[in-house]
Amino acid sequence: PPAAQRTLFALRGLQARLDSLSAAFKAAKWAASREADAREHKLLDQRRDALVTGARPLHHRGEPAGRTTTIPLFWLRALRACDASAVAVAPRDERLLASLADIRLRWGDWD
């Protein structure tokens, strides 16, 4: 019947518009995710550099602008502070953890 054909034609047009909108949304979401990942990696690199070189990336109130600091024994203290990982840290591991400057994980490296 002609009425059913008109309805079907209208539904196909609406579905095509919905598909187009969904594709545009997915593309924008993917682009935003990539941009956020790039920003996050930049900040993580700055944090790594601050830990390795002792440079402070941001000026904090009350501290001289040129002052640099380090966080001594950061990873050893971090792993000792967490109950789940503290039991796995043996005395023989302390020297290695004390010298550790950076740990990085990039999703998908193990694929």
Helices and strands as residue ranges (DSSP letters): H 2-53, H 74-81, H 83-86, G 91-93, H 94-99
